[in-house]
Amino acid sequence: MSLAPGLKGSAETVVVHENTAAAVGSGALEVFATPSMIGLMEKAAMDAVMPYLAEGESTVGTEIHVTHDAALPLGFPVTAEAELTEVDRRRLCFRVLARSGDEIIGQGTHTRFIVSQERFMQKVEAKKQQR
């Protein structure tokens, strides 16, 4: 199978102090942080397509539009789901959502690009040398 709309991925976590808004600095409360939710959504999207990439390729996130609709306290499980909706050469578009049980806590869209790991890291290293 090749990259095609319909591929799905998921990622799971539990709300712990380290992924709360208070811990990551995105707020002052001990609730699941929006940046943590976004990271979980990105992981689900990456996991959906990684088995179909050529050796030496990976994906990088470039755009995300999500709502964070419900707060979760410590100890609650979180599952992020991603479905590939569009493939345009190296650009991959996903529908993403996060839930705890049956409750949807966030949803939106996410874009990733397929990159050569080696070339990508060469550009990163070149930036470091410019400093």
CORJO-V43699 format. One record per helix or strand of 2 or more residues. SS is the DSSP state (hx for helix, st for strand). FROM is the first residue (numbers start at 1). TO is the last residue. Records with the same first field share a line. If there is no record, write none. Layout:
BEGIN
SS->FROM-TO ; FROM-TO
END
This chain:
BEGIN
st->8-14 ; 31-32 ; 57-68 ; 77-88 ; 91-100 ; 103-116
hx->17-19 ; 21-24 ; 34-50 ; 117-130
END
